[in-house]
Amino acid sequence: MGIREGMPLLARHDGVWVGTYTHVDPEGKVTDQHRSHMTCSFPEDGEYQYHQTNTYTWPDGRTEVHEFPGVYDGHGRLHFDTERIRGVVWALDENSLYLTWTYKARGEDLRLFELIVLSDDGIHRSRTWQWIRDGKLEMRTLIDETRVEQAAATASNPFNELTITAVVDHMNLDHPEDSLLIVKALGNRPDATAAEVVTVDGVGIEFKAVVNDAQETVRVPWSTPITERSRIRAEVVRMYHDACAALGVEPRPSGEH
C-alpha cells in the first residue's frame, strides 16, 4: 500500500500553502512573526515518498528555505530524519494529523508536538506547535495557512482581462527590474537574469523568468488572497520592498511605483 492509500488525510495536503507563523511565549506574548510558503508533494520515484519545502520570509526581508523529505513506513506513519529534524507524523481522525519531532541542533531534551487540522473543504489549515523542554513549556507556534492552488481552482479569477492586462503591461513596460528582484528574492531564484509578469489572480502573481539560460514559471503568492484591484498594487509594492530588503538593494522613494 502506497502513502496516498495508507495516509489519505496527509495526501489531501498535497499542494502549495501560504500563511503566517506566530511564535508566542508561555504568557502569550508574541516573540516572532513571519510569512510562510510551503510546498507538499508526493514523488512518484526515488527514496522519499513525501517532500516538503518551507520558505519563511520576515518583515525585514530575511528568508530561510528548508527541505523535509519523508519516508512512509507502510503502516500509517511518515518519518523524517534530516539534518535539521527527526520526527514522525500520523493521522488522529479524518481532519487531524499529529506530528512530534526534535530539532537536532537544539538537543533531545526539547521536543515539539504539533496538531494539524485541515478544513473539510481542504482549503484552510490550522497548526499549533507546543515546544516542551524537560516537561516545561518554552513557547507555542500558531500557524494559519491557505492552499494556493485549491483556492485558485475553486474560485474564478476575481480580476477581469482588462485589469490583468493593465497590470502585466505596467510591470513589464515600467518596472521589469522590480519583477527580477521579486523573482530572485521571493521566488527563490537567485540566479535569475530576467523576469516578466505573465498574469495575476486572487492568490498571487506569476512570472516567466530566465534562470541559468532556461525559462521557468515562477509564482509568488500574495500575503493573503485578494479580490480588489487596488490590493494588487499594494501587494506588488510590498513584494518589491521585501525583495529589496532581502537583496540589500536601496528601494525607490515610496511615490515612485
N, C-alpha and C positions, 0 to 999 in steps of 0.2 A: 504493500500500500504506500503510495507516494504522500508527500507532505500536504498537498491540497486536499486529498481524501482523508488523511489522518488528522489534519488540523484545519477543518473547514472555516472556523472563525478567523484564524490567522490569515487564511487565503483571502478573506474579504478585505484585508488591509492592503492588498496589492494596489500600488499606485503612488501618487505624489501627494504629500501633505504639507500644508503651510500652517504656521501657528506661532504661539508665543510661550516661552518658558519664563516662569516667575519663581524665583527662589525666595523663601521666607525662613526666618529663624524660628526657634521654638515658641517665641512670643507672638509670631505672626507679622513681624516687621520685614518688609521687602528688602532683600540684600542684593539682588541682581535680577535683571530682566533683559531678554533678548529675543529676537525673531528666529524662527527655525524653518528650514526647508528640508523635508525628508522624503527619500525615495525607498519604497519597499518593493522588492522584486523576487521572483522565484525562477532562478536559472534552470533551463532545461538540461544543460550538461555541466560537467565539472564536479569538483569536490564538494561544493556547497549547494544546498537545496534552497537557501534563503540568503538574500543580500540586502543590506540596509546602508544607505549613505545619508548621514546627518550633516547639514550645513547650518552653522549658527552665525548670526550677524548681530553685533551690538550697536547701540546708537552712535558710538564714537567711530564706527567703521571697521572695528576689528572683526575678523571672521575666523572660524575654525571649521574644518571638514574632517569627519571621522567615518571610517568604513567598518561595518559589522557583518561579516559573513557568518552564517549559522549552519549547523549540521542537524538534520532531522534523525531521531533515533528509531523511527518506525513504530513508536509506542505512544504517540501523542505529545511528545516533548521536543522542543528545539533548543539546542545547546550552542552557546557562544564561548569561544576561547581565543581571544585576540590579544594583541599586545596591550590593549587598554583594559579589557574587562574579561571576567569569566562568569557565566550565568546560565540560567535555564528559564524557559517560558512554557506555560501550558494554559489550557482553557479551564475556566471555572464554571461557566454556563454559556448560553447562546450569545451573550453580548460581552462577556468579561474575560480578559486574559490576565494572568498573574505572572510577573517576572521578578526574579530575585537574582542579584549579582553582586560582585565585588569589583572595585577598581584596583588593579594590581599595584599601582603606584601609591595607593592610599593605605594599604595594609589589609590583612584578612579580618582584622577586628572591626572594620567598617563594612556594614552590609546595607544594601539598598533593596527596598521592597516596593514594587510598582504595581498598581492596579490600572488596567487599560480598559475603558468602557467605550464600545462602538455603538453609535446610534442605530436604530432599526433600519433607517434608510441608507446607512453606510457612508454618509457624507461628513458626519461630525465625530470627533474622537476626544474624550476627556481622559487625562492621565494624571496620576498622583504618585510621587515618589516619597518614601519615608527613608531618611538617612539615619541609620542606627549604629552607634559605636558603643561596644561593651554594654548593650542593653539600654542606652540612653539616646534620646532623640537629639541629633545635631541640627537638622533642618528639614524642610519639606520643599518639594518642587511641584508646582502646579502647571499643567500644560493643557492648552486648548488648541485644537487643530481642525482644519477643514481640508477635505480631499479636493485637490485641484481639478483633476480630470473629471471626476464624477460630477462636481459642481458645474463644470462647463457642459457636460453631456446632458444633465438633467434640466438645464435651463438654457433657453436660447440666448444668443449674444445680446446683451442689453443695448449695444451700440449699433446704429444703422450704418450702411455702407458709406454714406456721406461723412459721418463722424470719423469712421475708421480711416477713410482716405485722407481726410484733413490732418489727422494725427500722423499718419505714415508720411505724407508729403512734408509736413512741417519738420519732423525729426530728421528725415533723410536729406532734405534740402538745406535746413538751417542748423542742425545740430548733429551731424554724423559723428563728430568726435565724442559727443556725450554718449551715444549708443555704444561706441567702442569701450569707453570707460566702464559703463554698466555691465557689458558682457564680460570684460576682464575681471572685474571685482565681484559682482553679484551673480554672474552666470558661471563663475568658476572656470573661466577660460583665459588664464593669464597670458597665454601665448597668442591670443587673437590679434590679427593685424588689421582687420576691417570688420565692420558690422553695419547692418541696416535693418530698420524695422520692417517686419512683414505684416503684422496685424496686432490688434489689441482685442481683448474681450473682458468679461467681468471678473476674471481671476488673474490676469497677467498680461504681459507684453511678450511678443515673440520676435526674435531677431534671426536673420541669416548672417552667419559670421564666417570669416575665413580663419581657420586655425591650422597652423602647420601646413599651409598651402592647400588645405581641403575645406570644403564648405560644410558647415554644421548648422542645424537648427537649435537655437538656444532660447528656452523660455525662462523668464524671470517673473515670479509671482508678485502681485501687489501685496501690501502688508495685510490687507483684508479684502474680501470680494467687494466690488463696487458696481454701481448701476448708473451713476450720474456722470455726465460728460465732464463737468468741472473737476471731478475727482481724478480723471486721467492725468491732467496737468500736475495736480498736487502729488500724485504718486510718482510720476516721472521726475519731478524736481527733487523729491525725497531720494529716489534712487541715485540721481546724479550726485547729490551731496554725500550720500553714503559711500558711493564709489570713489569720489574724490578723497574722502577721509581714509578709506581703506588703502588707496594707492599713493597717498601723500601728495596729492595734486591740489593746488590752490583753486578753489571754485570761483566762478564769476560772481560779481555782485548780485544780490537776490533779484533785482529788477531786470536782469538781462537773460531771461529764459523764454 
